[in-house]
C-alpha cells in the first residue's frame, strides 16, 4: 500500500468497432452456410452440432452469472472492476434458451434421434422397440416432465441473471452498499438453485444421449468445463478491451488472479475427468465402460488430445508466476482452452448421436464459428449498454489497489 | 560465521523503519537485514530483495516425487510382484494416477519446507540470530554493516527518522 500510482476511476463507454462487428457478422455468415450444408448432407450431424454449440454457449453465459454470484457471496473486491464482462456474457442466455426450444421442438417433431428415450414404445413391454433399462428411467425421463423441468430451470436462470444485472447497474447510479447487499442475498440463493438446476440440465440435455449410461459426477464435470471456458473468455475480453484503450484500471495483478483461476480449474477439470474415468475403469461394469469403449475405439486421437490440450499444456505453460502475467501467454492458453473444451464436448456428444462416422469437418467448424459470432455479437452489444467501469461499486478502490505478490 | 561490526537502529513502529530503509538505500549504503515482529508490507521491496527462488526448488522436488512414485508403482506392480487385479494389465496407468499425484504433492511440500529451513538457517538447533530479542514482540531493528557505512551519517539519518536508539555492536548476524 502507499506505493501505487493513483489510478483514476471514471466511466468508460465501450463502442463496438466496425471491424469487430463485421467479423461477428462474417462468422455468423459462415455459421449459416454450415447449417445449410449440414441440413442438406446429414441432418443428424447438424442436430448434434446444434446441440453441442448451444450447450457450449449456454454454459458460458450461465457461468457469467455464477461467477458474479461467487464473487458476491465472497465479498470479492479483486473482480469488481471487470464485472461488466460476466454480466454481459449472461445476457446471451435468452438466445441459448431459444436454441434449446428449437431442440425440444425437433424432438417433439421427431426430426432427429438425439434422445433415444423419446422413442415411441421404448417403455412398452409389448413393443418391438422395448428397452428394459430405459423403461426403468421413464419416471424421470419423459417428455412432459422434461419440458416442465427445462421451462422452470430456464426461467429461474433468466430471472436471477436479470435481477443481478439490474441491481448492479442501479448501483452505478446510487452508490452505497444497498445494492451490493441485495445482490449478495440473491447470489446466496442462486448458488444452491444453480447446483440442482445445472445438474438436471446436464442430465436432460447431455447425459440422456447415452441413455443406458450414467455418472453421478457428470454435472460437476460439465460445470468445470463451462467454468474454465467462461474464465478464459473473461480473460481474453479483458485483454482485448485493454488493448482497445479501455479498462486501464485492470493491472497485471488482476490478470495474474484470472490466470490462477484458469490454471486451477484446468486441474480441477482433470481431477473430475479422472474421478469419473478411474471408477469406471476399475469396476469394469459393461454398461458403464461402454461409454469409454465407444470413445476409445472411434475417437482415440481426440480422446488423448482432450487431455493434452485441457490439462498438460495449460498445466506446464501456466505454472510459473511470470507466465500468468504475460498477455501473449494468456491469449495462447485461453484460446487453447476454448478450443479444448469444445473438443471435450464433441467427444461427449458425438458418439451417442452421429456415431462412429462422426468427424470434424466444415459443418462442425463452421457451426462453432457461427455460434461464436452470434455470442460475440450479443456479448459485445451488451458491453456497450453500461459503463465498463462500475464507478460507484463500493469495492472499486480495493480493486484499483489490488496487489498479488 | 564470525561476528562483525554492525550499526543497529531500533524503532518503535514500522513506518519510520520503512522510510529509514528507503533513505539508507538511496544513499547507497548496503543494509544487512531488518528484524521485525511481523511482516511489514513493502519492506521486501524497499530492501530490494529479489523474488524467492523457492518455486524452482519446488518444481524440481515435484519432478522428483512424480518420477519416484511412477517408478515405485511400475517396478512393484509391473516387475517385482505382478498381480492380476480384476483382469487389468499389470501396468495399468489410470491406477497409478492417485498415488503419483499424492506423492508429487508430498515430496514437493516436504522438499519446500526443508529447502526453506536450510536456506533460512531455521533448522531445529540453529541459534536465532537477531540484534535484539525484543524484535520478536514489539521492536523493529535495522542492521547496517559498519565497514561500508559512515557511522555519524547513519546515526544522524536514523535518529532523524525517529529511531529510539542507534548503536554500534560486534555481533553475529
Interface residues (C-beta under 8 A of the other chain):
Chain A: X1 X2 X3 X274 X277 X278 X281 X282 X284 X319 X320 X321
Chain B: X41 X42 X45 X51 X55 X59 X86 X87 X88 X92 X94 X95 X97 X98
